């Protein structure tokens, strides 16, 4: 039996036992250092975040989007996350090594956040055309 939280602001509330689905994406900066940022969206609740952060590489922006999405997930929950970054998905699963120090640090932050919140995370690759967060950037 699924329980639902009541919301005073009449927002759609996702049942507590339901796996949360989220999409994230990142965009690297232009040669002038501007334009980078990341986004995530949770289609079940229509919650979303778009944040501009100058100077990020594309892969750094992807990891920042992953972190921002995980920060939003309540503790002790299952979350299915979708990304169009084959690199991030493959590094997270352990199929690819992480050679870049900055990306190693970001992956460590992802793993620490998952552990500290006792999250059950599944990360799946989707084509760019099916990444709902990519439409926000």
C-alpha positions as CSV (number, residue, x, y, z in Angstrom):
1,X,0.0,0.0,0.0
2,X,1.5,3.3,-1.0
3,X,1.2,6.3,1.2
4,X,1.1,9.8,-0.1
5,X,2.3,13.0,1.5
6,X,-0.2,15.9,1.8
7,X,0.9,19.1,0.2
8,X,-0.3,22.5,1.4
9,X,0.6,24.2,-1.9
10,X,-1.6,21.8,-4.1
11,X,1.5,20.4,-5.8
12,X,1.4,16.9,-7.3
13,X,3.0,14.6,-4.6
14,X,4.8,11.4,-5.6
15,X,3.9,8.4,-3.4
16,X,6.6,7.7,-0.9
17,X,7.3,4.1,-2.0
18,X,7.4,4.9,-5.7
19,X,10.8,4.9,-7.4
20,X,11.6,8.5,-8.4
21,X,12.5,9.1,-12.0
22,X,14.8,12.0,-12.9
23,X,16.7,13.2,-15.9
24,X,19.9,15.4,-15.8
25,X,22.1,17.1,-18.4
26,X,25.0,19.4,-18.5
27,X,26.5,21.8,-21.0
28,X,30.1,22.9,-21.3
29,X,31.2,26.5,-21.7
30,X,31.9,28.3,-25.0
31,X,35.4,29.5,-25.7
32,X,34.8,32.7,-23.8
33,X,34.1,30.7,-20.6
34,X,30.3,31.5,-20.6
35,X,27.3,29.4,-21.2
36,X,28.0,26.3,-19.1
37,X,25.5,24.9,-16.6
38,X,23.3,21.9,-15.7
39,X,19.7,20.9,-15.3
40,X,17.6,18.2,-13.9
41,X,13.9,17.4,-14.1
42,X,11.6,15.0,-12.3
43,X,8.7,14.4,-14.7
44,X,6.4,12.8,-12.1
45,X,6.3,15.9,-9.9
46,X,7.3,18.4,-12.6
47,X,10.1,19.8,-10.3
48,X,13.2,21.0,-12.1
49,X,16.3,23.0,-11.7
50,X,18.4,24.9,-14.2
51,X,21.7,26.4,-13.0
52,X,24.3,28.4,-14.9
53,X,27.9,28.0,-13.7
54,X,30.6,29.6,-15.8
55,X,33.8,27.8,-16.8
56,X,32.6,24.2,-16.6
57,X,33.7,21.6,-19.1
58,X,30.9,19.5,-20.5
59,X,31.8,16.5,-18.3
60,X,32.0,18.6,-15.2
61,X,28.6,20.1,-16.0
62,X,27.2,16.6,-16.4
63,X,28.5,15.5,-13.0
64,X,27.2,18.7,-11.4
65,X,23.8,17.9,-12.9
66,X,24.0,14.4,-11.4
67,X,24.9,15.8,-8.0
68,X,22.2,18.4,-8.1
69,X,19.6,15.8,-8.9
70,X,20.8,13.5,-6.1
71,X,20.7,16.4,-3.6
72,X,17.0,16.8,-4.3
73,X,16.1,13.1,-3.6
74,X,14.9,12.4,-0.1
75,X,17.0,10.0,2.0
76,X,16.3,6.2,1.9
77,X,14.7,6.3,-1.5
78,X,15.1,4.5,-4.8
79,X,15.8,6.7,-7.8
80,X,16.1,5.9,-11.5
81,X,18.2,8.5,-13.2
82,X,18.6,9.1,-17.0
83,X,21.5,10.8,-18.7
84,X,22.6,11.2,-22.3
85,X,26.3,11.1,-21.3
86,X,27.8,7.7,-22.1
87,X,31.0,8.7,-20.3
88,X,29.2,9.6,-17.0
89,X,27.1,6.4,-17.1
90,X,30.1,4.2,-17.9
91,X,32.3,5.8,-15.2
92,X,29.5,5.5,-12.6
93,X,29.0,1.8,-13.4
94,X,32.7,1.1,-13.4
95,X,33.0,0.2,-17.1
96,X,35.3,3.2,-17.7
97,X,38.1,4.4,-15.6
98,X,38.1,8.0,-14.4
99,X,41.4,9.5,-15.5
100,X,40.7,13.3,-15.0
101,X,41.3,14.4,-11.4
102,X,38.4,16.9,-11.4
103,X,36.0,14.1,-12.6
104,X,37.4,11.7,-10.0
105,X,36.5,14.2,-7.3
106,X,33.0,14.7,-8.7
107,X,32.4,11.0,-8.9
108,X,33.6,10.6,-5.3
109,X,31.1,13.3,-4.3
110,X,28.3,11.5,-6.1
111,X,29.2,8.2,-4.3
112,X,29.5,9.9,-0.9
113,X,26.1,11.6,-1.4
114,X,24.5,8.3,-2.3
115,X,26.0,6.6,0.7
116,X,25.1,9.5,3.2
117,X,21.5,9.5,2.0
118,X,21.2,5.7,1.7
119,X,19.9,6.1,-1.8
120,X,19.3,3.2,-4.2
121,X,20.4,4.6,-7.6
122,X,20.1,3.3,-11.1
123,X,21.7,5.4,-13.8
124,X,20.6,4.7,-17.4
125,X,21.9,6.1,-20.7
126,X,19.3,7.6,-23.0
127,X,19.7,9.2,-26.4
128,X,19.9,13.0,-26.3
129,X,16.5,13.2,-28.0
130,X,14.9,11.4,-25.0
131,X,16.7,13.4,-22.3
132,X,14.0,15.7,-20.8
133,X,16.6,17.7,-18.9
134,X,18.4,18.6,-22.1
135,X,15.4,20.5,-23.3
136,X,15.9,22.9,-20.3
137,X,19.4,24.0,-21.3
